[in-house]
Amino acid sequence: MDRKPLESMSLEELWRLHTVVNDVLAEKLAAKKQELERRLELLNREGKAPH
């Protein structure tokens, strides 16, 4: 995708940019959620370990 000022982009270009940004953010959010769930599971296991 070309780098140019948003003001000079057509509606179609802006929408394409929106979908790309949305997809990237969705992937990052899913990866972060998976990592946090993994860490929470580790913490839960540690909390249930006999002392």
C-alpha positions in Angstrom: 0.0 0.0 0.0 1.3 3.4 -0.9 2.3 5.8 1.9 0.5 9.1 1.3 -1.5 11.6 3.4 -4.9 10.3 4.5 -6.5 13.5 3.1 -5.4 12.6 -0.4 -6.6 9.0 -0.3 -9.8 7.9 -2.0 -12.6 6.3 0.0 -11.7 2.9 -1.5 -8.0 3.4 -0.4 -9.1 4.5 3.1 -11.4 1.5 3.4 -8.6 -0.9 2.3 -6.3 0.7 4.9 -9.0 0.3 7.5 -9.4 -3.4 6.8 -5.6 -4.0 6.8 -5.2 -2.2 10.2 -8.2 -4.0 11.6 -6.8 -7.4 10.5 -3.4 -6.6 12.0 -4.9 -5.5 15.3 -7.1 -8.5 15.5 -4.1 -10.8 15.1 -2.1 -9.0 17.7 -5.0 -9.0 20.1 -5.6 -12.7 19.6 -1.9 -13.4 20.2 -1.9 -11.3 23.3 -5.0 -12.9 24.7 -3.5 -16.4 24.1 -0.4 -15.4 25.9 -2.3 -13.9 28.9 -4.5 -17.1 29.1 -1.4 -19.2 29.1 0.2 -17.2 31.9 -3.0 -17.2 33.9 -3.2 -21.0 33.6 0.4 -21.2 34.9 -0.5 -19.0 37.8 -3.6 -21.1 38.6 -1.5 -24.2 38.6 1.1 -22.7 40.9 -1.7 -21.6 43.3 -3.0 -25.1 43.5 0.4 -26.8 44.2 0.8 -28.3 47.6 3.0 -26.3 50.0 
